[in-house]
Amino acid sequence: MSHRARKRFGQNFLHDPGVIRRIIQAVSPQPGQRLVEIGPGQGAITLPLLRACGQLDVVELDRDLVEPLANKAAGLGKLIIHQADALQFDFSALAEQEKLRVIGNLPYNISTPLLFHLLTQSDYIEDMHFMLQKEVVQRMAAQPGSGDYGRLSLMIQYHCRVAPLFGIGPGAFRPAPRVESTFVRLTPWPQAPVAVDDYTCLATVVRQAFGQRRKTLRNTLKGLLSEEEIRTSGSDPAARPETLTLQQYAALANRLAHRN
């Protein structure tokens, strides 16, 4: 296909056969599964996924890629193309009896907001496999005390098990990005790993805590929780946000949820 990658869509098309093969092996698509691909582009993993499953939904924003992709997929199975913005797309509407398996080479410029959008629909998702910027995956998998640990780490880990699978060099894409990539598997928990009485409170506490991550909790959470409330929740008001575990943030959120 003759298509110039568009910077505004964050397009970097995968072309390396070895990487494509590893991705398909990691996903292990099976007939009857409800697979959804975000950003199929020129079909590098779309076509092998379709061959394996017989049916595939794809969400593609660039309308110029839709017809060429449909032509390439002709005769391989049932390809359902949704010409739409994945940031606004209702993935839950595709889930029927079968939960979704979501795959994608996510544009780096929208990867974080797109991940948060998908988390709001995680009840309808079996697993997710994504190519992401290496640094984003490091932040997703980071543990307390790490410089990479932050809001993304906590909110992703509240919803999902994070499993980085393998690295992908810039040369696997055309045009080559200026960053390394990592292929990662996210598996939504059947039950949240910590008890949170009000999810909105958790999101609020985490967001405010990391709004000024170099300051102590007594300063970052000022206006939400007092020093005494922080202390009785099991955390040190003098601690910095990146040192607290998910369990400690859950306790702070629950204290906020039940304030009189």
Buried (B, 14 or more C-beta within 10 A) or exposed (E): EEEEBEEEBBBBBBBBEEBBEBBBEBBEBEEEBBBBBBBBBBBBBBBBBBBBBBBBBBBBBBEEBBEBBEEBBEEBBEBEBBEEEBBEBEBEEBBEEEBBBBBBBBBBEBBBEBBBBBBEBBEBBBBBBBBBBBBBBBBBBBEBEBEBBBBBBBBBBBBBBBBBBEEBEBEBBBEEBEEEBBBBBBBBEEEBBBEBEEBEBBBBBBEBBBEEBEBBBBEBBEEBBBBEBBBEBBBBBEBBBBBBBBEBBBBBBBBBBEEE
